[in-house]
Amino acid sequence: MKIRASDAVLHPEGVFRGQVTGIEPTNCYLEGIPEKVFVVETVPIGAEGPKRVIRYRIYCIPSDTSQFSRMYTAISGKEVNADRTTVDTKALVGGQAVVVVQHYVKENGRKGHRISSWQPECFSNN
């Protein structure tokens, strides 16, 4: 069973194994840098639980300190630096990493969920 996280159903907080299952472009650009929505399927680590889906919206900024760079490095094991003008985001589809999901309060007072951290996966699939 797959549960899709939404505004009505918050994704639980915690540490999960995440796999990028899709990438959706948006119409937003920041100084020519595209924003993309990464669809990430999550499963609990070391425990039984349903697969869930969370959407991770970020600008694909090729910088050592950007959210995109941390995600890209955790999934691919390769670093992204500011010298590169383009990065192949399609290569991330199917890639896995450990994700930390946290809750936060939005400006409108409602609770939301987001991926706050990406870490290289160091767990075996056995």
C-alpha positions in Angstrom: 0.0 0.0 0.0 1.3 3.5 -0.9 0.2 6.5 1.0 0.5 9.9 -0.6 1.4 12.7 1.8 -0.6 15.9 1.4 -1.6 19.0 3.3 -4.4 17.0 4.9 -2.3 14.0 5.8 1.1 14.8 7.2 4.0 12.6 6.5 5.4 11.3 9.8 8.5 12.9 11.2 11.7 10.8 11.4 14.4 9.2 9.4 13.4 7.2 6.2 15.0 5.5 3.2 14.0 7.7 0.3 14.0 6.9 -3.4 13.5 9.5 -6.1 10.7 8.1 -8.4 10.1 11.2 -10.5 11.0 14.7 -11.3 8.5 17.4 -12.3 9.5 20.8 -13.7 7.7 23.9 -12.5 7.3 27.4 -14.1 9.5 29.0 -11.5 13.1 30.2 -12.2 15.5 32.0 -10.0 18.0 34.0 -12.1 17.7 31.3 -14.9 18.0 28.4 -12.5 15.0 26.0 -12.7 12.9 24.9 -9.8 11.9 21.2 -9.8 9.7 19.0 -7.8 11.3 15.7 -6.8 8.8 12.9 -6.0 10.4 10.8 -3.2 9.0 7.5 -2.0 9.8 6.8 1.6 9.9 3.7 3.7 10.8 3.3 7.4 14.3 2.0 8.1 14.5 -1.2 10.0 10.8 -1.4 10.7 7.6 -2.4 9.0 5.5 0.4 7.6 3.8 1.7 4.5 5.5 3.3 1.6 4.7 7.0 1.5 5.3 9.7 -1.1 6.5 13.2 -0.4 7.2 16.0 -2.9 10.4 17.9 -2.5 10.4 21.3 -4.3 13.8 23.1 -4.7 15.8 25.2 -7.1 18.6 23.2 -8.8 21.3 25.5 -7.7 24.8 24.1 -8.5 26.5 25.4 -5.4 28.5 23.5 -2.7 26.1 24.7 0.0 22.7 24.5 -1.7 19.9 22.0 -0.8 20.1 20.6 -4.3 23.9 20.0 -3.9 23.4 18.1 -0.6 20.6 16.0 -2.2 22.6 15.3 -5.4 25.7 14.3 -3.4 23.8 12.0 -1.0 22.1 10.2 -3.9 24.9 10.0 -6.5 28.0 10.3 -4.4 29.3 13.0 -6.7 29.8 16.6 -5.7 28.2 19.6 -7.5 30.1 22.8 -7.6 29.4 26.3 -8.9 31.7 25.8 -12.0 29.1 23.5 -13.5 26.3 25.3 -15.4 24.1 22.3 -15.8 23.5 19.1 -13.8 21.7 16.0 -15.1 18.8 15.7 -12.7 17.3 12.8 -14.6 20.2 10.7 -13.4 18.7 11.0 -9.9 15.6 9.0 -10.7 15.8 5.7 -9.0 18.6 6.9 -6.7 18.3 6.3 -2.9 19.4 8.2 0.2 18.4 8.6 3.8 16.0 11.5 4.3 14.9 13.3 7.5 11.3 14.5 7.4 10.3 17.2 9.8 7.0 19.1 10.5 6.8 22.9 10.6 4.2 25.6 10.9 3.4 27.4 7.6 2.7 31.2 7.4 -1.0 30.5 7.3 -0.8 28.6 10.7 -1.3 25.1 9.2 1.2 22.3 9.7 3.3 21.1 6.9 6.1 18.5 6.3 9.4 18.8 4.4 12.6 16.9 3.9 15.1 18.7 6.1 18.2 16.6 5.3 19.6 14.2 2.8 22.3 11.7 3.8 24.1 8.9 1.8 22.4 5.6 2.3 24.7 3.3 4.2 22.2 0.5 5.0 22.3 -2.8 3.2 19.3 -4.1 1.3 19.5 -7.5 3.1 
